[in-house]
Amino acid sequence: MSSRPAVDRLVLYKHGMAFVSRRGPLHSDLTLTFRRDDMKDVLKSLTIDTAGGGASVGAISFDTPADPHAELAGRNLLLGPGAALAGLLDALRGRAVEVSCGDQITRGEVIGYDETTGASARRLLVLRSGPDAIALVDLADARRLELLESVSHDDVDYLIDRSRAATAGRNCDVTVQVRGAADDVRVSYVVAAPMWRMSYRAIRDGDTVTLVATAIIHNPIDEDLVDVEVTLTTGQPISFDIDLYHGRQGKRVVVEEADRVAAPRRSYAAGALAAAPPVLAADAYQDAADDVETCDRGEHFEYRLSTPVSLRRGGAAMIPLAVAPVDGVRRELVWRDERGPAPDVVLAFANTTGVVLEEGPAVIYEQGGYAGEAMLGFTSRGADVRLAFAKDLAVRCRSTVSMQTVTTRLRLTADTLIEERRCECSHRLRAENDNDSPVVVIFELPISPDHAVDVEGGGDGGREGDWHRFSVPIPAHDAAAATVVETWPISSEIAYDDLEPGRLEDWLRDRSLDADTIAVLAEVLAHRRTARRLDEQGARVEEQREQVYTAQSRIAEQLQVLGSDGAEGQLRARQVRELDALQSRVTALDDEADRLRQEAETAQQRAADALRQVLGSA
């Protein structure tokens, strides 16, 4: 069997997959060893290209995931430690064998194996050497035991094969049948792999910052890799987990034999299948980073390592990908309310490295020493980077907030009153500086983009993402303050029925409406309240009338069964008098309901007339 082609290329993806490529000559069957956990991905991706020659690929066979110990035990071939000979001879009982002891050869069927202990310990193989003969063979002198039946040969082959699988541990062999030979064969597949990750160093020297980007990669396969071409990509091709390794059995209908006294009736239903389980110097890195080529593929970005990489089995490596100075470097003190009184020390610059920066930790070095660390987020080329890596404990900041709402305009319509207001949020910013030199603190406030902003005592630095920035200079050993006022309009519709007299007094006090308009609105509200009161009284009258109707219906039902003579006649007369009284009550309630309805309509009409008056004057 030829040696397998060596790994020549490795592509590591950010979402935890690896594309492995092997290349080399092939002149016989090919055997590859994989971790059993990788078999699901290997079986869906294994590809063999034999273009460089006359070879062709046949069947691809592999060990099943079944437990080899259980399989051997099921065929009585599981040999315990220290009992291989006894176990094998026990599995051969009834089988024909030939035993060579010195110059003597004995043939027969195996009956059993005996082993005695003590001073005269012996190991005897008991054979039936003829129809009426039993032979005892002392295995101490045996030099050869030959199997004479093909079924015995098959059992031993199976024993060796399953024993090999049992000792393989977590590994699985995949054998590719190859017919012919080829000088250049490429074998490729994908397996799960640890995600490659980024680590950065930002080395600041005066106004210059050099960014060093390094990648941490792991060997994803169970063998040493020597001089392999490595590509790191930010792409995330769709990948899913489907188990093609474990066998599946379709469900079948159980059919029983029919009784002889009747004709067989068999039902064949479709069997359902279960669903499938998807303090450094920057130039120390420069030579290695110069060997990295970058490529923008649109949907992803690639780092191609020009120099081959070697990784031992189970090993990992850190590889410099980029070393570049960055432009527009700023060292800022930035404060946000939720981060405590001390402002963050922030290193800000533009990504002018020419490469896309993946997310990863960044360690900042200043003046030859460690200054702090931060997380660098995914950053496209040309985008801004801000690394908050330390706190300036000599500066203390705080912010106090006050709110007020002012009515700016009231508009009256036929149905509602529209109140337009101006909301004002005042941020009082203050900072104290204990440093020996002046500093500038940038206060970041979460102000909505559609709010107007006015600042006093500081500078407006514009927006950055969801935050509005304001710069406040603070002299050495002194304090400074600034006030930021954000304003925005709001409006609300208020139904006249929902207006309270106190609101009218507020609007009169802040001169949102004049006294005449307020007086007319008060009249409108009074008429509407009167109408509501009358409607409520009318509803109660209607309820009383329904109760009288119910009583009338009950008496009418009783009159239908009462006679006109004797005691029934007397009861009937009383019921008739009560029915007449109820009818009078109904008439009075009808008159009361009509009166209340008319008065309510009159009150509503007066409210509408007063509202038209004020709308007309407006």
WOUR-V899424 format. One line per field, one symbol per residue. ss: DSSP state (H for helix, E for strand, C for the rest). phi: phi as a letter, one per 40 degrees, with the letter a starting at -180 (. if undefined). A space follows every 50 residues. Layout:
ss->???
phi->???
This chain:
ss->CCCCCEEEEEEEECCCEEEEEEEEEECCCEEEEEEHHHHHHHHHHCEEEE EEECCEEEEEEECCCCCHHHHHHHCCCCCCCCCHHHHHHHHCCCCEEEEE ECCEEEEEEEEEEEECCCCCCCEEEEEEEECCEEEEEECCCEEEEEECCH HHHHHHHHHHHHHHHHHCCCEEEEEEEEECCEEEEEEEEEEECCCCEEEE EEEEECCEEEEEEEEEEECCCCCCEEEEEEEEECCCCCCCCCCCCCCCCC CCCCCCCCCCCCCCCCCCCCCCCCCCCCCCCCHHHHHHHHCEEEEECCCC EEEEECCCEEECCCCEEEEEEEEEEEEEEEEEEEECHHHCCCEEEEEEEE CCCCCCECCEEEEEEECCEEEEEEEECCECCCCEEEEEEEEECCEEEEEE EEEEEEEEEEEECCCEEEEEEEEEEEEEEEEEECCCCCEEEEEEECCCCC CEEEEECCEEEEEECCEEEEEEEECCCEEEEEEEEEEEEEEEEEEHHHCC HHHHHHHHHCCCCCHHHHHHHHHHHHHHHHHHHHHHHHHHHHHHHHHHHH HHHHHHHHHCCCCCCHHHHHHHHHHHHHHHHHHHHHHHHHHHHHHHHHHH HHHHHHHHHHHHHHHHHC
phi->.ccccccbabbbbccgbbcbbbaicabadbbbbbcdccccccccbdbbbb cciccbbbcbbaccccccccccccbfbccccgbcccccccccdgccbbbb bgccbbbicccibbbbbhcbcabbbcbccadbbbbbbcccccbabbcbbc ccdcccdcccccccccccgccbcbbbcbbgaacabbbbabbcacccbbbb bbbbbgcbbbcbbbbbbbccbcacbbfbcbbbbccbdcabbbcccccbbc cbccbbcccccbccbbbbccccbcccd..bcccccccccccbbbaccgca bbbbcccdbbbcdgcaabbcbabacbbgcbbbbbbbccbgcccccbbbac cbcgbccccicbbbbbfgbcbiaacccdbccgccbbbcbabcccbbbaab bbbabbcbabbbbcbbbbbbbbcbbbbcbaabbcccbcbbbccbbccccc ccbbbbgabccgcagcbbbbcbcbccfabaaabbbbbacbaabbcdcccb dcccccccccgcbcccccccccccccccccccccccccccccccccccdc ccccccccccbccbbgcccccccccccccccccccccccccccccccccc cccccccccccccccccc
